[in-house]
Amino acid sequence: MDVLKAEYRDQTIKAKQLRKKGLIPCSIYGISLDESVLIQIPLADLNRFLNNKLKGSTLVIEVGDKKYNVLYKNISRQPATQQIEHMEFQHLVADEAINSVAQVVLINKEKNPNMVHQLIEEIPYNALPSHLVEKITIDLEGMELGASVKIEDLDIAKNEHIKLLIPEDSMILNVVEASRTAAPAEDEQEEADEVEAE
């Protein structure tokens, strides 16, 4: 499991000043904690973590001699620059079920000549920490025109330890002809041009 080293945050220093020093304010929360733990983590360390991990991943945060098993829950970014402003982690307790998300990752997209419409990028669910699922991989190689994938087709829907928080018949993706997806966009552009001409 990944480990991030952190320090307790000095609340007399403003978040903006911390970020200028290359430190990102973060928090750990959970019903098992008396109060949220306010910490700061070097931006470089967070970037390395985010290069390999998605929302819903688990990790250990070390603060001094204390270790917290946590779930990467949320991230706030500056809209214009996409710089990280804040991150939230949820404290994990073995016998406490929590809400999380499994990221849908598509592979071999370049090996499929058709257009793939992805409608769902993450699947919300509830489970104990021992049954958390970080990502679901769907291989597009060989997937034929007209094919589709629903949540009920995935292993996560068949896992009795996981309670889905989205209908099982929700469509994740479908495979259509590239021309069929391009046409509406062209029609919309033509309509926009006509409106501008008027």
RODO-2510 file (C-alpha; in nm, 4 decimals, decimal comma):
residues 198
     n   res          X          Y          Z
     1     m     0,0000     0,0000     0,0000
     2     d     0,1230     0,3498    -0,0851
     3     v     0,2526     0,5657     0,1981
     4     l     0,2473     0,9454     0,2154
     5     k     0,4362     1,1308     0,4854
     6     a     0,2633     1,4382     0,6268
     7     e     0,2965     1,6964     0,9006
     8     y     0,0276     1,8423     1,1228
     9     r    -0,0843     2,1716     0,9761
    10     d    -0,0021     2,4979     1,1501
    11     q    -0,3409     2,6711     1,1346
    12     t    -0,1828     3,0124     1,1894
    13     i    -0,0414     2,9871     0,8359
    14     k    -0,2905     3,0553     0,5572
    15     a    -0,3504     2,7898     0,2928
    16     k    -0,2275     3,0241     0,0191
    17     q     0,1055     3,0697     0,2009
    18     l     0,1409     2,6942     0,2415
    19     r     0,0901     2,6356    -0,1286
    20     k     0,3558     2,8958    -0,2103
    21     k     0,5967     2,6848    -0,0031
    22     g     0,5053     2,3729    -0,2016
    23     l     0,2820     2,2288     0,0710
    24     i    -0,0811     2,1292     0,0170
    25     p    -0,3355     2,1478     0,3007
    26     c    -0,5189     1,8195     0,3452
    27     s    -0,7599     1,6671     0,5935
    28     i    -0,8424     1,3222     0,7287
    29     y    -1,1965     1,2699     0,8528
    30     g    -1,4108     0,9823     0,9743
    31     i    -1,6675     0,8934     1,2407
    32     s    -1,3975     0,7060     1,4296
    33     l    -1,2005     1,0286     1,4773
    34     d    -1,2866     1,2829     1,7470
    35     e    -1,2229     1,5578     1,4938
    36     s    -1,0769     1,5987     1,1477
    37     v    -0,6986     1,5745     1,1335
    38     l    -0,5564     1,8781     0,9524
    39     i    -0,2272     1,8034     0,7797
    40     q     0,0038     1,9293     0,5051
    41     i     0,1757     1,7189     0,2396
    42     p     0,4459     1,8257    -0,0103
    43     l     0,2992     1,8889    -0,3559
    44     a     0,5723     1,6785    -0,5195
    45     d     0,4697     1,3760    -0,3096
    46     l     0,1012     1,4220    -0,3946
    47     n     0,1794     1,4502    -0,7656
    48     r     0,3752     1,1240    -0,7552
    49     f     0,0825     0,9564    -0,5800
    50     l    -0,1725     1,0945    -0,8292
    51     n     0,0360     0,9772    -1,1260
    52     n    -0,0458     0,6174    -1,0324
    53     k    -0,3642     0,6353    -0,8277
    54     l    -0,7253     0,7322    -0,8815
    55     k    -0,9980     0,8585    -0,6514
    56     g    -1,1102     0,5621    -0,4416
    57     s    -0,7557     0,4328    -0,3851
    58     t    -0,6356     0,3346    -0,0393
    59     l    -0,3106     0,4408     0,1224
    60     v    -0,1350     0,5027     0,4533
    61     i    -0,0648     0,8554     0,5743
    62     e     0,2125     0,8842     0,8318
    63     v     0,2042     1,1868     1,0600
    64     g     0,4923     1,1697     1,3058
    65     d     0,4704     0,8290     1,4741
    66     k     0,1010     0,7871     1,3879
    67     k    -0,0308     0,5978     1,0852
    68     y    -0,3735     0,6429     0,9290
    69     n    -0,5223     0,3916     0,6849
    70     v    -0,7255     0,6122     0,4531
    71     l    -0,9259     0,6316     0,1330
    72     y    -0,8432     0,9022    -0,1226
    73     k    -1,1815     1,0733    -0,1255
    74     n    -1,1701     1,4124    -0,2935
    75     i    -0,9461     1,6741    -0,4520
    76     s    -0,9955     2,0466    -0,5108
    77     r    -0,8094     2,2206    -0,7919
    78     q    -0,7680     2,5814    -0,8981
    79     p    -1,0001     2,6113    -1,2027
    80     a    -0,7643     2,8056    -1,4282
    81     t    -0,4341     2,6285    -1,3573
    82     q    -0,5591     2,2923    -1,2255
    83     q    -0,3111     2,3247    -0,9379
    84     i    -0,4059     2,1192    -0,6330
    85     e    -0,5613     2,3328    -0,3605
    86     h    -0,6775     2,0727    -0,1087
    87     m    -0,7216     1,6974    -0,0673
    88     e    -0,9534     1,4952     0,1558
    89     f    -0,8962     1,1463     0,2904
    90     q    -1,1426     0,9268     0,4797
    91     h    -1,0143     0,7258     0,7746
    92     l    -1,0746     0,3530     0,7333
    93     v    -1,1937     0,1244     1,0119
    94     a    -1,2070    -0,2511     0,9446
    95     d    -1,5697    -0,3051     1,0496
    96     e    -1,7096     0,0231     0,9124
    97     a    -1,8626     0,0172     0,5630
    98     i    -1,8005     0,3328     0,3625
    99     n    -1,9081     0,4896     0,0350
   100     s    -1,6461     0,4938    -0,2378
   101     v    -1,6139     0,4857    -0,6165
   102     a    -1,4535     0,2411    -0,8580
   103     q    -1,2987     0,4140    -1,1595
   104     v    -1,3889     0,2723    -1,5019
   105     v    -1,0700     0,2417    -1,7098
   106     l    -1,0886     0,1606    -2,0808
   107     i    -0,7906    -0,0119    -2,2421
   108     n    -0,6984    -0,0850    -2,6062
   109     k    -0,9215     0,1964    -2,7297
   110     e    -0,6792     0,2539    -3,0180
   111     k    -0,7311    -0,1073    -3,1307
   112     n    -1,1031    -0,0584    -3,1853
   113     p    -1,1900     0,1140    -3,5163
   114     n    -1,5314     0,2203    -3,3917
   115     m    -1,6357     0,5069    -3,1671
   116     v    -1,6813     0,4244    -2,7995
   117     h    -1,9329     0,6294    -2,6028
   118     q    -1,8417     0,6135    -2,2343
   119     l    -2,1382     0,7235    -2,0230
   120     i    -2,0080     0,6362    -1,6763
   121     e    -1,6519     0,7005    -1,5553
   122     e    -1,6916     0,5940    -1,1926
   123     i    -1,9246     0,3548    -1,0125
   124     p    -2,0376     0,4519    -0,6612
   125     y    -2,0760     0,1727    -0,4067
   126     n    -2,0694     0,0879    -0,0357
   127     a    -1,8418    -0,1762     0,1179
   128     l    -1,6124    -0,2630     0,4065
   129     p    -1,2470    -0,1564     0,3628
   130     s    -1,1447    -0,5171     0,2923
   131     h    -1,3705    -0,5247    -0,0150
   132     l    -1,2893    -0,1877    -0,1704
   133     v    -1,2405    -0,1817    -0,5487
   134     e    -1,0166     0,0921    -0,6897
   135     k    -1,0762     0,0433    -1,0621
   136     i    -1,2571    -0,1669    -1,3173
   137     t    -1,0794    -0,2333    -1,6468
   138     i    -1,2750    -0,2881    -1,9670
   139     d    -1,0846    -0,4174    -2,2707
   140     l    -1,2179    -0,2658    -2,5942
   141     e    -1,0086    -0,4807    -2,8292
   142     g    -1,2385    -0,6977    -3,0390
   143     m    -1,5554    -0,5310    -2,9087
   144     e    -1,7871    -0,5225    -3,2087
   145     l    -2,0083    -0,2491    -3,3465
   146     g    -2,3332    -0,2337    -3,1498
   147     a    -2,1812    -0,3891    -2,8376
   148     s    -2,2591    -0,2346    -2,5001
   149     v    -2,1554    -0,2820    -2,1389
   150     k    -2,3835    -0,2300    -1,8409
   151     i    -2,2919    -0,2356    -1,4730
   152     e    -2,4730    -0,5694    -1,4372
   153     d    -2,2171    -0,7205    -1,6793
   154     l    -1,9263    -0,6488    -1,4431
   155     d    -1,7839    -0,8545    -1,1568
   156     i    -1,8543    -0,5712    -0,9121
   157     a    -2,2285    -0,6268    -0,9659
   158     k    -2,1910    -0,9930    -0,8748
   159     n    -1,9890    -0,9292    -0,5579
   160     e    -2,2128    -0,9980    -0,2573
   161     h    -1,9853    -0,7885    -0,0355
   162     i    -2,0507    -0,4729    -0,2386
   163     k    -2,3690    -0,2659    -0,2388
   164     l    -2,3996    -0,0659    -0,5594
   165     l    -2,5299     0,2890    -0,5261
   166     i    -2,6365     0,3086    -0,8910
   167     p    -2,8877     0,0939    -1,0863
   168     e    -2,7369    -0,2271    -1,2230
   169     d    -2,8898    -0,1668    -1,5661
   170     s    -2,7022     0,1639    -1,6033
   171     m    -2,5145     0,1789    -1,9341
   172     i    -2,1380     0,2238    -1,9004
   173     l    -2,0509     0,2348    -2,2694
   174     n    -2,1662     0,1433    -2,6166
   175     v    -1,9842     0,0997    -2,9449
   176     v    -2,1146     0,2898    -3,2488
   177     e    -1,9898     0,3921    -3,5916
   178     a    -1,7612     0,6939    -3,5841
   179     s    -1,9700     0,8672    -3,8522
   180     r    -2,2851     0,8391    -3,6403
   181     t    -2,1269     1,0419    -3,3615
   182     a    -1,9662     1,2953    -3,5913
   183     a    -2,2860     1,3806    -3,7818
   184     p    -2,4807     1,5408    -3,4937
   185     a    -2,1852     1,7640    -3,4112
   186     e    -2,1667     1,8770    -3,7740
   187     d    -2,5428     1,9417    -3,7802
   188     e    -2,5164     2,1463    -3,4615
   189     q    -2,2342     2,3519    -3,6136
   190     e    -2,4397     2,4171    -3,9268
   191     e    -2,7343     2,5290    -3,7113
   192     a    -2,5047     2,7568    -3,5117
   193     d    -2,3695     2,9086    -3,8334
   194     e    -2,7248     2,9701    -3,9565
   195     v    -2,8197     3,1411    -3,6313
   196     e    -2,5131     3,3652    -3,6521
   197     a    -2,6001     3,4507    -4,0156
   198     e    -2,9476     3,5619    -3,9100
***
